[in-house]
């Protein structure tokens, strides 16, 4: 599965005249937590070889610290305050990098007294953050809580996810496989604005070239291809499939469609990798049904499970949405793009998130049997909390809509689907109607609303919380 590793520069700071012994005690405590949070996805770059105990307080050491972080190509910076800290040191390092910055310090255990000198950690952070603002440094903050409170680890985790999203968007390349379907004016997007505002590059990929490569893969019949075909048919029932060959002709051989789906997924992945793309926007119809006789839905779901999400109907902003959610999950979980379709017949706060068959197989409910019908998946999604998101734009203004809900039981339907219950669906519906959004939303399992809010702040775009009242309906 495609993943990205986050490189985090950590520069603890102390006040020059305060106790080094106490500062080191604090550092040892919080670094134990830092090194344990998402350790498989984060590479930590410390300053242990630059400053005494790796704690910065001397301005003379700033150039060496900056050089080390530059050489490591850090994606984010963390300045934990061991005590009051040195605001000049913190700001001098931070201003040299265009990366997200985190500020935090552990809550002081006792006040200043005649007998004992306290650390004044909170006091120092008030001072340092003012200097960061004057240098134009945008930063995140975790409340002044104790290292072992649990709130610190939670806040640190959210920062890492925020930084992962921002890193991912900085060099995001999206494969645009075909043009939008003619009736879908709602998915129009400005490729140039995505590049100039966010650094997102759109790479055209011809559906013809995808199909050409897929046919070559079938003809070569490699061991990898054969193994994948067996895996696919082993997971999904193809007995009800309306089977087709490349030319759209009906065939009695159930393996034919499975092979064509497998080849299509392998071709898409290969062409995306050759173009340096990690997400795609697919003209799933009418291009592919006209070229190969079936829609690429299943191939798109399989692609998402490899870490290469693909949006339907050439929805470019939908592809960006999926890339954002993938990074929120630190590239560990697959994401999906769903139609907002109908309200639950009995639950006023539930809505059907559905599409004709492109959801990742890894998100299937264990009790739901996966079937292929007309080369499209059919299954229900698993239980759990789900974050819904939509990155969209009108008149050059970008907005990030987000909300959280959970799966609930509901009537069975075709395609791939999940019934999502939220706190107040009418409020969501108002937000989505007045927009600027469309019927497509991205989804990922987990609760990432605070992360998405912070991402929007760093991107300088509006954050639209689904649970907050917006424009009223009649």
Secondary structure as UniProt FT lines:
FT   STRAND          6..10
FT   STRAND          12..13
FT   TURN            16..17
FT   HELIX           20..34
FT   TURN            35..41
FT   STRAND          42..45
FT   TURN            48..50
FT   HELIX           52..54
FT   STRAND          55..56
FT   HELIX           59..61
FT   HELIX           62..72
FT   STRAND          76..81
FT   HELIX           87..94
FT   TURN            95..96
FT   STRAND          100..105
FT   HELIX           121..134
FT   TURN            135..136
FT   STRAND          139..141
FT   TURN            147..148
FT   HELIX           151..170
FT   STRAND          173..177
FT   TURN            182..183
FT   HELIX           185..187
FT   HELIX           191..198
FT   STRAND          201..205
FT   HELIX           207..220
FT   HELIX           223..235
FT   TURN            239..240
FT   TURN            246..247
FT   HELIX           254..274
FT   TURN            275..276
FT   STRAND          279..282
FT   TURN            284..286
FT   HELIX           287..292
FT   HELIX           297..304
FT   TURN            305..307
FT   STRAND          310..311
FT   TURN            313..314
FT   HELIX           316..328
FT   TURN            329..331
FT   STRAND          336..343
FT   TURN            348..349
FT   STRAND          350..355
FT   HELIX           361..363
FT   TURN            366..367
FT   STRAND          371..373
FT   TURN            374..375
FT   STRAND          376..381
FT   STRAND          385..394
FT   TURN            395..396
FT   STRAND          397..408
FT   STRAND          416..421
FT   HELIX           425..434
FT   TURN            435..436
FT   STRAND          440..445
FT   HELIX           449..459
FT   STRAND          462..465
FT   TURN            466..467
//
